[in-house]
Amino acid sequence: MAVEQLSPALHAPAHPMAKPGFGKQSVPDQQPRGKADFGHLPAREASIAWYIDRLPDGADISIKTLSRELPAYGQQAVATALRSLADAGHLRRFRELLCGADDTVRWVQRTYFSRTQRPDAWWQSMVRGESTEEETDAPRGEDVEERAYAAMVQLAYQVPQLTLSENACRELAPYAAEWLRRGASEDRLLRGIGQIVPKVVHSPFAFVQAKLIRELPPELPAPRQGVRIMECGECGVPGEPAALPGGLCRPCRSQPYAYEERGLAADVVRGKAERIRYELRDRDRGRGRERARERERGILM
């Protein structure tokens, strides 16, 4: 059995996925994960970014879903944190036109997430479809390979019949990585390979390898080149990247994010406060008159 500690890239399988084609999308050419990730962010933003980073592509990272899966933060806190992550260069929202194999087209909305901070110019290049490889020395696909290896390790722990060694997990990782490149989550990968396993498996490596090849999911439809529009991360209005610095349009940047106020109107609150002050003053005057009468009675006696 493989005994290495599982990679932190594994996500919580309970987190819901978005509709096919929607949800979180990781940007290419990211640096490897490290302990210093998001250390430049405040504690709340760093915690939410750490959680999103370890979710698979296609995960639902809407405000409502994140606040439900992260009980420590309400919707307003999550919304403010996502806005801060966009301003810090970790997040942008896009509308993309996907073309299927049968020439059908549809618009999808994706939230692109980057573990590495990206300047506005980098996101502009991404919209134009230009290469951004010069900004990092991290090899392409390294992240997927590590996620695939970690999934094989988890499979060895979850299914007793599949006694895979560390070397076996390494050799199977490229096959599993192809599943992830085609949009499958680690959870789907583990369910696809770990279900319907005989009670006795004489060659676990060959069994897993054959299943990875035989049940490989189809490739996702590729986005049509050049049809990608950036949206304001708050109001959703589309626009040129240069007009959306920090992922926000000018009106949304000029006003702080705020939910609808609840409670009494301002004039009602002022009226109640004035009445309370009047009652306190009247009570103090009554106490003063009572003490004066007591002094007078003491003198007369």
QUIBEL-V584912 format. One record per run of one state. SS is the DSSP state (@ for helix, = for strand, . for the rest). FROM is the first residue (numbers start at 1). TO is the last residue. If there is no record, write none. Layout:
SS_FROM_TO + SS_FROM_TO
This chain:
._1_16 + =_17_17 + ._18_22 + =_23_26 + ._27_42 + @_43_53 + ._54_58 + =_59_59 + ._60_62 + @_63_69 + ._70_74 + @_75_87 + ._88_90 + =_91_99 + ._100_104 + =_105_113 + ._114_119 + @_120_128 + ._129_132 + @_133_135 + ._136_141 + @_142_158 + ._159_165 + @_166_181 + ._182_185 + @_186_194 + ._195_203 + @_204_214 + ._215_222 + =_223_231 + ._232_237 + =_238_239 + ._240_240 + @_241_243 + ._244_244 + @_245_247 + ._248_249 + @_250_254 + ._255_265 + @_266_300 + ._301_301
